[in-house]
Each structure stands twice: as structure tokens, then as C-alpha cells.
Amino acid sequence: MRLLWLELKRVLKTRYVQFVLVAVIGLTGLLSYAPISFARYTYEDSNGKEITAKGLDAIRLEKQSQKAYSGTITPERIAQALKQYQDCSSKYENGVYDENMPVSEYTEKIAPISIFMRRMTEVYADPVTGMGADVMDLTEEDAMGFYEQCRQHLTDLMNMEQKKHPEAREKAAAMYDKVEMPFSYYPGVDSNNIDYLGMVVFLMTVLSVVITAPIFSGEYQTESDQILRCTRHGRRRLAITKLAASVLIMTAMYIVCIAIYMIVINTAFGWEARQADIQFLFSAVSFLPMTIGTLQNAVIAAGYLTMLATIFFTLFLSSRCRSAAASYLAGIGFCILPVFIANFMGNNIGEWIRCILPSGGTGLNNSFLYALLDTGFVYFGNHAFWIPYVMIPAEAIGAAVFMIWTVRSYCRYSQ
């Protein structure tokens, strides 16, 4: 314990580490505020003047306008929302986007039910082209059959995306059978909240590389490791201690930053919004039976596992590099590599590489979050594997393997 305490003090007293820890807390605060600052709500006051509320005021007003539509979304409520939308839209030449529609009418009758219409147009999309349906072409019968159509839309979608992979279609249908219907919706749900949570996780992962990259290579560069290796516990035990200190520091940072984000966001938008089903916010055919709250928890847990795998991989690189600069460049390069693979190598091989990289579970539009909401599979022969089910075992195995390899690499470095 004394050796661990001394290593913790050594790392935390380093000026650049102190700067990074303060910076990451500040950046987390900014990312927590961003979704709140995006909120807008436009209405007319008693004098007919158009007013746009922003931030917390906009969130409060929007939640009030949607309060009547919260709770369990039955087919009857969907049919009622469809009729309300069509009645309002039919009065104007260009529908709900007509400039003659009063702001108050749009705010009171269209905006609160817009999420209902998005899901309707999604599930009644053309089975051949995938183009969303026109709301004005939908009927009350369509609304009453919304949940039956969800399963049919999943079948149509998988037939388009997985023509050559019947196992993928079967697995998608089996997962979706566990989704509970009818869905639930609560005011305050905003996709930006989830998107920025993914960005916070990505930020934690990148900065974990910055902090851990010079742990071993910095000592190689100054040759101070040669002195430490002459001591009684200067090899295996010291290597394990350095790994433990790095993990403790980054775990504490992760907990603090995630706590800041979750408290700020959920307090601003409402903790009750965590009860809403992801199928109603993101896609009606999302595979897993999850609420917004369980989705947040899953992203946090997977993000932590990804960060651990990235830390141990970076420490392995550090134990192999002769200079801190080399370990920095290698660590950052591998950390952001999945982002480039996702954008420039979208074939099956690229997807496999992205999934098994230590930092594969985090990124911008390629993270575990988006894989969890997507219908993407990777293939090996005639077998298909849903991407999140590949990422998680790969991260866990990678963390264990690189932890062992780091210790072995450090012990053998001088040989």
C-alpha cells in the first residue's frame, strides 16, 4: 500500500496531470451545459408577440406542453395525435410548415405530438425504398396497428440491410421479441442528452491516454527506471503498482465527470424522463428492451470498460516506447483510429477491426452508444454477430491481455 500511495502522489503532483484533471472537469461542465443551451421554445404572449425561450425556461415550457402526452403510448393515443396533426395540417396549403400557421397553433397542437408522427412515418416506410411515409396519407387504422407494424417494419428493414445474412435477420427478430409494448414516453427526453454523454465518455478515454502515456516511457527517457529496477520491488511489483495507480486515478476522474454530467442533465430535463423507452425517442425498431435510464447506464458501463482497455493498451505502448513523445503519439493514434476506420473503411473487415480495438467502444458516430441503437452486424462465414455483442467481450479480453503484457514487457525491458 505504501508503494501505491507513493506512486499516486508522484503522478498527481505532476503539473501536466493536474492541468489535465482540471481541464477535463471544466470540459465536462461545458458538455453538460451544451444540451441545455440548445433548448428553444417559441410561443406567443397575450399580446400576440412571438417570444423564444431558451435554456431551462424552454425546457420547462416544453415539458408543460407535452405533459398531456406522457405515459404509456396506446394505439388510441397515437390515433388521436394523428387526427390532431392532420386536422391542423389540412387547413393550410403547405401543411404544418405553412407560414400562415400561427405560432401558437404549431406550439400547442403540432410540436407536442411531432415525436408521434416521426415514429409513424418510420414504421410505415416503403418496404422497398425505405422512404418514410407521408403523415397525411396515414389513416386511423394505421395508427391502431402501430405496434403490429413495428415488427413488420423490422422485418422489411432487415430484408433490405441483411439480404445475404439470414442469421442476422433471425437474431434481430429474436432480440426484438423481448421489447415490451406499448412504449412509454415522458417529457424532457432529448437525444442530445445521450449524444453528449457519448462525447463525455470519448473525452475521458482520450485524456486517459494523455495521463497514462508517459508512465513507463517517461522513466525510460530519463533512465530513472534503471535505478528503480535495482530495488527489491523494482520490477513486477512496481509495474503492477503503476497500473493500479493509473486505474485508480482514471476511475476517480471518470466517476466525478460522469456524476457531474448525469446530475446536471437529469436535473435540468427531469429524472422522470429516464423512464421513456428508447424505441420512442430514437427508433421504433431498436433491438433491446431499454429505457433512457438503462441506456445511459449501459453507455456509462461500456464506456468505463472501453477506457480501462484503452488505459492498459496505452500502458503497454508506454512500456515498449523509449520516449514519452513516442508513447503519446502511438496512444493518441490508436485511440482515435476507430473514428477513421468507421468513416473510411466501412466494410466487414473494417467493422471487425473497429470492434476489437481497445478504444473501439468510444468515438463520435462510431461508439458503443450508436452501435446499441443501430442494426449493424459483423459476419464470419455464415454467422452474424450484433456489433455491441462483439465490442464488450473484445474490450474485456483486451483489458486483461494488455494488463498482463504490460507487466511482462516492463519486467523484460532491460534484457
Secondary structure, 3 states (H helix, E strand, C coil): CHHHHHHHHHHHCCHHHHHHHHHHHHHHHHHHHHHHHHCEEEEECCCCCEEEEEHHHHHHHHHHHHHHHCEECCHHHHHHHHHHHHHHHCCCCCHHHCCCCCHHHHHHHHHHHHHHHHHHHHHCCCCCCCCCCCHHHCCHHHHHCHHHHHHHHHHHHHHHHCCCCHHHHHHHHHHHCCCCCCCEECCCCCHHHHHHHHHHHHHHHHHHHHHHCHHHHHHHHHCCHHHHCCCCCCCHHHHHHHHHHHHHHHHHHHHHHHHHHHHHHHHHHCHHHHHCEHHHHCCCCCCCCCEHHHHHHHHHHHHHHHHHHHHHHHHHHHHHCCCHHHHHHHHHHHHHHHHHHHHHCCCHHHHHHHHHCCCCCCCCCCCHHHHHHCCCEEEECCEEEEHHHHHHHHHHHHHHHHHHHHHHHHHHCCC
